[in-house]
Amino acid sequence: MPLRALLLCLVASALLHGQPTCPPTPVYSPCDLALDLSAEEQAAHPNPYATVELYAEFRSPGIDTYRLPMFWDGGGRFVARFAPAEPGKWLVRFSGNIPRLDGMMSAVEAVDAKTAGFLEPANIHHWRTTKDLQPHLWMGDTQYAFATVPDAVFNEILARRKEQRFTHVRGNLLGPRPENAADASSSPLPAADRIVPTHFQQVDRRIRALNDAGMVADLILGWDRNQLAEILPTRKDRERYLNYVIGRYAAFNVTWQLVQEFEEYKDGKRLMKEMGDYLRQRDPYKHPRSTHTVSTTSPLVRDGWMSYMLYQSSDDQLGAIEHQLYQLPAVNAEFGYENSGAGATHAHHVDSDTFRKRLWNSTMDGQYPTYGNTGTYGGGVPVQAKFADSPGATAMKVWYDFFSRTRYWELEPYFEVSGARCLGLHGEDAPEFVCYVEAPASAGQTGEVEIRFAKKHKYKIEWVNPADGAVTALKEYKEQSWAGVPPSPGHDWVLHFYRDGYVQGLSNRYKFESRAVPVQEPETALAKIPFEMAEPAKMGVPLAGGWKIPYRIKITRESRATRSMMYLLTAEDTVAGEGARVVATGPEGFLQFDPRALGKPPVVVNVRVYGMNSVGKVYVVDKVFRLEP
């Protein structure tokens, strides 16, 4: 008898004796297989979270094996939560340090279903789903307190976000951040060897609701200010917690966003690599991985564990230049939170118009957006469902409705334009361009937009109001360049060029990832770099003004392309090992060093200057400075 047939017979025999299983389970849907410890086993393990280790191995009809940690669910109950990735009979084998359960067999029958599957990076800067291999339009909402707000509030906000077309909700797995030790003692993770299952049972229900509404849960696993490292001081403590998180949530449609503000963690880069590598190796579904940041996760890219980049910045010089440097999708989780009446407690809490402009500018940087509203995001202001309807949320829906009718998964920054910022499909047959005009007319400016195409084609043209989605259509146009002004100067506008029949034909003829994405190698040859760092001019720089020093960049070779330049400056102390941190943007100002990423002065740092000209060419020059006390 073949081995697999023998195993099926053994499993069938075991099931007659009451071993755990699930009803027929649709693919990419979670099923729970529960095991209960006996009274004697519970007596031997009074703290099961800390001392019991159980695993379930699921073998697919195609002989792929998914190994998942089982999680403690209170009392003597342990659960193996599993989402089959293909239809058919999956064999299950349990193992662990409970002798009675070690080697127990079971099976799960998976049935095919109409589902997109989970999420994965694709086409360099974009996303697709794993089962139907279709592009995914990431549009997120921030709800830090999603795990703990009252049911009525959660359900009302969820209903509104579904209507508004959001596809992601970002929240903290542990609920609101405790402010002091007394609060931490009543948190769901009160100590390294303790966890509160009732909290995570509520999280289960919330994530199921999000997934059922078609939304991905972007899970932040720990708070900022080094708190997760303080609660989980050893590698063993952190691996126990990550095992719990994988076992409990990997079977859902999620992404991992390790901690808030990794820069606020002592030795944060090393800690993120440790946690990120563990998730990369142990999560059988390979859910996308990143972490929150005070500005950018670019210092972590070379460590190899991240599958996408996160930003907390409205600085377009940072976003636009890094998009040209890194071959990962980018999500801006905090370019601004809309204050639509709930109140503002931070500098990045902005009015609705400013929020909308930052939304579209981050899009032109090549980033996918995540929304935040001061009345619903759960950070300092009580969550109130009435703020779920707001001008900013409407602008997000307009953004989604617009891009869902484009080939957004192929759009990249396009630079043959003046008077606007654009995305486009590259090549002579490029069928689509999306441009954003933030200030249609200002003092001394006509507001004219001019765009140049690689080849003459007939385009349909429309102006779109990003506040409400209203469309003003223009006559078709067939030339190699176009110039025009927005319908009115009173607000920002989106300009859309598309070859309607050609775009439809591409949808029929081409599969996802049908086009090559342009990737450039930055220019490092000094003879070709059109700028220099004029100040500081000497290597030894005193820190008389604290951790910042004035700088200035000077154009050395003027051209049409250098009339408009963006600059990004990073600094790295290679001895400290915390990676390069952003210290400035723009042609002049102050280099502001983060002392957490540097050794004690005197310290030698490498300052790297990235300059990008108006046609998207990136140049890089390095300067070495000695920072003196």
N, C-alpha and C positions, 0 to 999 in steps of 0.2 A: 504494500500500500504506500503511495507517495506520502512524503513527510507532511505536506499541507493537508491532505485528506485525513491523515492520522491525527493532526492537531485539531482539525474540525470535529472529529469524533470525540476527542478528549474534552473539547470545549462543550460540546453538546451534552456529554455526560455530566460535566461539572454544573451546567446550568440547571439540570434536573435537581441538583442539591442546593439551589437557592443562591447561586453566586450573582453578583451585581451585573446588571446590564441596562440598556436604554431601549425605549420603543424605537422603531425605525426612524433614523435621524437624517434630516436633510443635510446635504453637504454644506460646509462652512457655517453650521449651526451648532451651538454647544449642547452636549449631553453630559449629565452628571452620573458617575458611578460611585456609590457610597459604600464604605466599609465602616463597621463599628467595632471598636475595641471592646473586649470582654471586661467584666468587673476586675478580674485579676490583672489584666493588661493595663487598665486605667490606674490601678493601685501602684503598679510598677512604674508608671509614667504620670505623676501628678501634674506635670507641666508639659503636655504633649507637643506644644509648639516648639519647645526647646530640645526635646529628646527623641521624638519619634521621626523617623525618616522612611517614607513610603514613596514608591514610584510606580507608574503604570506605563508599560510599553505597548504601543498600538501599532500593529503590523498591517499595512494596507494590502488590498488585493494585488497590487503591483510590487509587493515586498519592500516598500518603503517603511521605515520604522520611526515613529514619533515617541520620544521619551519625555514624559511630563511628571514633575513632582506632584504628589498628592498634597492637598492643603487641609489643615485642621480647621474644622467648622464649628468648634465648640463641643463640650462634653467629651465623648469618645468617638466622635464622627470624623472620618476622613473622606475626602472627595477627590476623585480623578475627573477633571473637567476636560472634555475633548471635543474638537470640531473636526469631523472627517473631511479630507480634502478631495476625495473621489468616492463614487458610489461603489457598493459591494460590501462584503463581509470583512470587517477588521477584527483581527485576533488581538486579545488583550492578555498581558501577563503582568501580575503584580509582584513587586519585590520590596525588600526593606528589612528593617531591624525588628519586626514583629514576626517571630518564627511561624506562627500559625498562618499568616497571610503571605509569607514569602513563597513564590511559585504558584499562587492561585491563578486560575485561568478564567477568562470570560470572552465575550465577543460583542461587537456592535454592528448592526446592519445599517449601512448608509444608503440613502436613496438620493437620486439626482434631483436637483431643484433649480429654478430660475433665480440665480443669484450672481452678483458680480464677483464675489470672493473677497479676499482681503486686499491690502494695498502694498504696492512696491514702487520704488523709483524706476523711471524709464525715460528714454530719449534724453539722457544727460541731466536736464533741468526740470523734468516733468514727472508725472505720475500715471500709473495704470493699475487696473484691478487684476488679481491673479487668476481668476477663473475665466472670465470672458475676454481678458486681454484688451480692454477698452480704456481710453483715456479717462482720467479722474480729475475733476475740477475742484481743487482744495479751496474751500471758503470757510474759515473757522470762526467760532465764537469763544470768548473767554468767560468761564464760570468757575472760578477757583473753588467756590463753596458748593459745587454741584452735589457733593456727597452728603451734605448736612442740612441744606435748606429744607423747610417744610415741604411735604409732598405737593400741596396745592400750588405753592410758588414754583417748584420745579416743573410740574406738569404744565402750568400756564406758559412759562417761558419756553419750554420745549415745543408746545403747540405753535407758538408764534415763530420760533426759529425754523420749524419745519415749513411753515407757510412762506417764510422769507428765503427759503431755499438753501439754508446753511447745510454744509456737508461734514463739518467737524465741530466738536465741542471740546475745549481745553480746560482741564480742571485738575486740582490737587487731590491725589488719591487719599491723603490723610486728612482732608478737610482744612478748615482755617488754621493758619500757623499759630501755635501757642506763643504767647508773648513772654512767658516766664516759666520757671520750673514748676510752680504750682499748677499752671494750666497743662504743662506737658504730662503731669502725672495722670491726668484724666483723658489724655489723647488716645487715639486708637493704637499707637505704638509707644506705650508709656515707658518701656525699658527694652534693652537689647534682647532679652529672652522672653518678652511678653507681647501679646497682641490681643486686640479686642475683636472677636469674630463678629459680634452683632453689627459693628460699624461696617465691616466689609460685606456683610449680607445686604445691607442697605446699598452699598456701592454696586453690588451685583445687579440689584433691581434697576438702579439708575443707568448702568451701562447697557443692560438689556433693552431698556426703553429707548436709549439713544440709537442703538443698532437697529431696533425695530422701526425707528423713524428714518432710517437711511443715513445715519450720522456715525462717523468714526469718533471714538473717544481718545483724545490726546492726553495721556496720563502722566502727570508730574508726580514722581515717586517720593520726593522729599522737599522740605522747605528750604529757604535761603538761610544766610547768616551762619553757615556751618552746622546747622542744627542736626541734620541727619547723621553727619559724621560724629557728633557728640553723643547722640543716642546709640549709634552703632559704631563703637570705637575700633572694633577688630574686623579683619577680613572675614572671619567666620560668622560674625554677627550680620555683616552685610550680605553674605551669600545666603544665609538662612532667610533673610527678608526677601531677597531677590527670588529665591526658590518659591517662596509663598506667593509673590506677585505673579511669577510665570505660571505656577500651577492654577492660580485663581483666575487670571485674566487673559492668558495667551489664546484661549479658545474663542475670545471675543474679537471684534473688529476694532483694534486699538493701534496706537503708536506709542512709543516710549519717549518721554521727555524727562530725563533723569532728575534734575533738581532745578529749583529756581536760583538763578544767578550763580553759576558755578564759580565765578571769580571770587565770590565771598567765602569760598571754602578754603581752608588751609590745605595747601598742596592739592588744589582743585583739579589741575590737569591730570595728575597721576590717579586721583580718586575716580574721575570720570572714565579714564581708560580702564581701570579695574572693573567698574560696574558695567561699562559699555561692552567690554569684551565678554563678560560673563553672560550678558543678555544675548550677544551675538552667537555665542557657542551653545547656549542652553535653550533658547526659545526655538522650538522646532518650526514655527511658522515664519520666522525671520521678519517679524514686524519692524517697520522703520524705527530708527533710533537717533536721538539727538538729545540736547539738553538746553534749558533756558540760560540766558546770558544777560549781562548788563549792556552789551552792544552787539557782539558777533561771536559765533562759535568757530570762526576760522582758525584760532590757535590750536584747535583740537583735530583739525582735518587730517594732519599727517599721522595721527595715531591709529587711523584705520578702522575704528569701530563705528563711526557715525555713517549713517546712510542718507542723512539730509542735514542742511544747515538751518539754524534758527537765528533770528535777529530780534533785538529790542532797540530799534533806532529809526528815526525819521530822516537821517542824514543820507541824502541821495548820492553823495560822493562815495560813501562807504558801500552802499548797496550796489551801485552801478559798476564800480571798479571791481569789487569782489566777484560779481557775476561773470566777469571776463576771466577770472583767475581759477575758479573752482568748478569741477564737473560734478556737482551735486545739486539736487533741487534745493531751493531756498524758500523758507517760510518766514515772513515777518510777523512775529507774535505780538508785537507791541510798538507799532509806529505811532500810536496815539490812542487814547481812550476818549470816546465821545462823552462830553458832559451835556446831556440834554435836559438838565434840570435837577439832577440828584445831588449836584455839588462836585467840586474839584478839590482834591487834596494833594495833587502832585503836578509838576510842571507839564507832564505829557497828557494831562486831562484837558482836552481842548474843545472848542465849540464845534458844532456840526459841520460848518463849512470847511474849517481847517482840517477836520478829520477826513472829509471826503477828498480834499486835495492830497492829503498824505496817502490815502488809499490808492489813488490813481498814479501818483508818483512812484510809490513802491512797486506797483505793477509794471511801470515802465523800466524800473530797475531789474525786472526779471523775477520778482518775488511773488509768491502766493500769499494772500492776506489772512490775518486773523483779527477779528473785530473785538472791541471791548467797550462797554458802556459803564459809566461810573455807578449807575443804579442797579446793574445786574452782574458785574464781574466779581463781586464778593471780596473786595480788598479795601477795607476801611470804612465803607459806606454800607449800611444794611441793604440786603438784596430785596428789591421790590419789583414785582412782575409788571407793574404799570409802565416801567421804563423799557420794556421789551419792544414797544412801538416807539420809534424815534426817527428823526430824519437820517441819522447815520445808518440805522438798520435798513431803511428804505434805499439808501445809496448802495448798501451792500447787495440788496436784491437786484437793483438795476445793474450793478457790476456783474452778478452771476448770470442774469438773463442775457446780457449782452455777450459775454464770453461763451456762453453755452451754444451760441450760433456761429462761433468762429472755430478755426482750427488752432485753438489755444495751446494744444500740446506740441505745436511746432513753432510757435511764435518766439522770436528772440529779439533783443534790442536792435533797432535799425537806425543808422546814423546819417543817411543821405537826406537830411531834412534840416530846415531852419524854422524857428518860431514855434516849435513843438518838440515833444519827446515821443518816440515811436517804437512800436514793435512791428515786426514783419516777417514774412517768409522769404528767405534769401534765394537768389538765383534768377536767371532771366525769365523763367515762367512764373515767378512769384505771384500768387493770386490774391494776397490779402495783406493789408497794413492797418494798424490801429495806432492813432496818434492822440496825445493828450495836450491840450492847450490850457495851461493853468491861468494865465493872465491874458485874455484876448486883446486888451488894449490898455496901455498905461502911458504915463507922461512921456511924450516924445516917441512913442511906439505906435505903429500902424496896426499891429495885431495880425499881420499877414503870415500865413504858413506857406512854405514852399517845400515840396517833396520831389525827389528825383528817383525814377525807376530805372532798373537795369535795361529794360526793353519796353518799347511802346506796346501797350495793351489797352483794351477797352475796359474801364472800371466803372462800376456803380459807386456812387459817393453819397455819404450821409453824415450829417452832424447829429450827435446825440447829446442831450442834456443829461449829465451824470447825476443830477439831483432827483430827476423824476422819470428818466428814460424816454422823454419825448424826442421824436425823430424828425429832422428836417432833411428831406431828400433833395439832392441836386441832380442835374442832368448827367447822363453818362458822359464819360470823358475818355478820349483816346489820344494821348501824347506821352512823351517820355518824361515829362515833368508837369507838375500842377501847382498853382498858386491861388490862394483865396483867403478870405477872412471869415471868422465865425458869424453866425446870423445876428448876434448882438454882443456887446462888450460887457454885459452886466454880470456874467459868471463864467466859470470854466466850461470847456467843451471837449467832447471826444469826436474825433474825425475818423471815419471808417471808409476804407477803399476795399472793394472786393470784386472779383470776377465771378459772378453768381453761378453761371453754368459750369465754369471750370472747377470751382470749389465743390459743387455737387458731384461732378465727375470724379474728383479725387476721392471723395467719400465712398464712392462705389468701387473704384479701381485700386486704391492703395490701402494697405493695412497700417495699423499704428506703427510709428517709427519709420515712416516711408521716406523721410528726408534726412539728409545728413545735417547735423547741427554744427555751425561754425565754431571751432575752438582755436584760439590763437595762443602762440607762445610769446610772452612779453619780451620786448626788446631790451637787452642788457648791455649792448655794445656802447661804451661811453661816447664814441664818435658820432653816434646816431641819436643820442638823447638830446632833446631840444631845451632842456632846463637844467638848473643846478641849484643846490641848497646854498644860498649866499650867506645866511646866518643860521646858527652859529658857525663861525669860520674856523675855530680852533678845536682841538680835541678835548682839552681840559675845560669843563664847564662847571662853575660853582652853582650849587643849589641854594643860592641866597634867598630866592623867593619861594622856597618849598620845592615840591616835586614838579616844578614846571619851569621851562626856559623859553624865551622868545625865539621864533624862527622866521625865516623868509625864503621863499623860492622865487628864482628869477628866470624868465625866459631868455635863452641864449641864442635861439634861432627862430625868428618869427616866420610864420606862414599862415595860410588860410586856416589850416587845421589847428594851429596853436592859439588862434584868437579866442577860443573857448576851451579851457582846460579844467579838468577835475583832478584833485590831489587827495591821496590817502597816505598817511604816515603811520608806520608801526615801529615798535621798539622791542628788542628781545635781549635779555640777559641769558646767554646760553648756559652759564653755570647754574643759575637758579632753576632752569628746566621747566618754566611755566609757559613757554611758548611766546610768540610775538603778540603784543597787545596794541590795540589802536591808541595812538597818542595824539593825533590831530587829523583834521581834514582842511582842505583849502590852501591857498598860496601863502598865507602868513597867519600868525597868531602865536599860540603857546603850545609847546610840546608838554602834555600833561601825563606824567608817568604814574603808574599804579605801583606804590611801594610793595604791595603784596606779591607782585610778579618779579621783583628785583631783589638782589642781595643788599646788604648794608653798604652804604657808600664808604669809601670810593668804589664804584662799580663801572665796568666797561659794558656799554650797550651798543648793539647794532641797530641803527635807525635806517629803515628801508622806506624810500619814497617811491610811491606809485603815481605816475601821471598818465591821465587818459585824455587824448585830444578829441576834437569834435567829430572825428570819423571813427571813434572807438578803438584806436590804437593805444595799447598800454606800454609804457616805458617804466623801467625799474632801475633805481640807483641806490647804492648802499653807502652809508656814512657811519663811521665808528666814533663814539664819544666816550669820554671818561667823566662820569658824574661825580663831582667832588663835594664833600660836606661843607 
